[in-house]
Amino acid sequence: MRKSEIIVIGGVLGLIAYFGFRTYSALSSLVFTPGNILSVELQGMVPVFTITVLAQNTSNTDLRVNSFAGNLFSNNTLVGNVSSFTPAIIPANSTVQIPIQIQLGLIGLANDLITAFQTKNFQQAIQVQGFANVSGIQVPLKLDYTVGA
């Protein structure tokens, strides 16, 4: 291999490493927080909530959230599924509201209500665990929220 070919290959590898590190750095600064409830409807017997999740991008790189999927837990009981498959662009140094659908499972919801009545604890520790596909990279998500008295 000639010296010029080695220099070109080294330069290309260096650029790939630079852009890979830049994307990784941007992903590590992405923050997701619960937003607002947009709507509640019934699809057959299944309650479906549409909420927003605030995605905050504190990096200098635009990011694209391609999808979001996970499970919804209430007091460690699986009560539903969370998903969004509508792409959203999060510009550098900004916040975007991403609409998310929550489909509640009737069995998990019933178990959670029964436990609340048995323990007389109506405080709900809500947790979303899942993954977001951000700019082609899978990012783990964990959102915690507490409601009730």
N, C-alpha and C positions, 0 to 999 in steps of 0.2 A: 504494500500500500504506500502510495506517495505521501509526502509531507502535506501537500495541499489538500488531499482527500481527508487526511486525519484532522486537519484544522477545520474543514467544512463540517465533518461529522461531529467533532467536538462542539462547534458553534451551535449546530442544530440541537444536540443533546442539552446544551446549556440553556437554550431558549425554552425547550420543553420543560426542563426543571424549573426555570424561573416562573413560567405561567402556571405550572402545577402548584408551586409553592404559593403563588399569589392567590389562586383559587382556594387552596386549603386555608390560607390565612383569612380570606373573606368568609368562608363557611364557619370557621371557628368563632367569628364575631357576630354571627346571626342569632337574634334573640326572638323567641316566640312567646307571646303572652295571650291569655284569654281575652276576648273582646266582648261584643254585645250579642244578644239574641235578636235575630232578624225575623224569624217566623217559626210557628209551630203548626204542624198539620198531621193528619192521620193518613197513612197509606195502608188501607185495609184496617187491620187492628193494631198496626205498628205506629207508635208516635215517632215523628221525625222532626227534629229541631234543625234549623239553619242558624248557625252562629258565625261570628267572625273571630279569626285569630289574627292578632297583630304581629306582623313580621317586621322586625327592626333590623336594618342593615347599617352597621356602623363602619363598614369598610369603604374603601374608595373604588370598589368594583361592583358593577351591576350584577345582580344575581337573578336567576329564574327558578321559581318553585314550579316544577312540573306536576307534582302530585303529592298527596298527603294521605296516609292511611294508618289506622291504629285501632286500639281498643279503649273503651271507656269503662273505668272502674269507679264504684262508689263504695267506700269503706272496704276496699279490697275484694268486692264482689263484682264480677264482670256483668255489666248492665247494658252494653251496647257496642256499636261499631262507629268509627269516625272516619270520614273520607272526603277528599276533594280531588277531582281530576281535571280541574280547570287551571291551566297555566297562569301564573302571575309573575310579572317582572317587578323586582324590588330594586329601584335605583340606588346608587351609592348614597350613603348618609341620609336615609329616609325611612319612613314607615309606610307599610301598605296593609290594608285590611283584606284578608283572604277569607271568602265564604267557605264554610265547612258544614257538611251534613252529619248529623248524629242520628243513627237509627237505634232506638232502644229495644232491647230484647225483653219480652214480657216476662219470661221466667226469671231472669236476673233481677229485673225491677221488682217483681213480686217478692223474691227472696230478700232483697234489700229492705223493702217495706216491713216485712215480717220481723226481720232482725231489729229494725228500728223500734217497733212496738214492744218486742220482747225485752230489749235492753233499755227502753225509755230514753234512747239517745237519738235525737233527730238531727244531729249535726252530721252533715255529709262531707266526707273528704273525697272530693272528685279528682280523679287522675286520668289523664290521657297518656297512653304509652303507644308509640308507633314510630314511623319513619317518614321523612320527607325526601323526595327526590329533588335536590337542588343543584341546578346546573349539571345534571347527569351523575351526581354523587349522592349516595344514600346517607342521610343525616339522621341519627336517632333523636327522637323527641320525647320529652316528658314534661307535661303541663300539670300543675297541681293547683287546686282551687278548693276552698272550704266554704260551705253555705250552711245556714241554719243556726239554731240557738243551742 
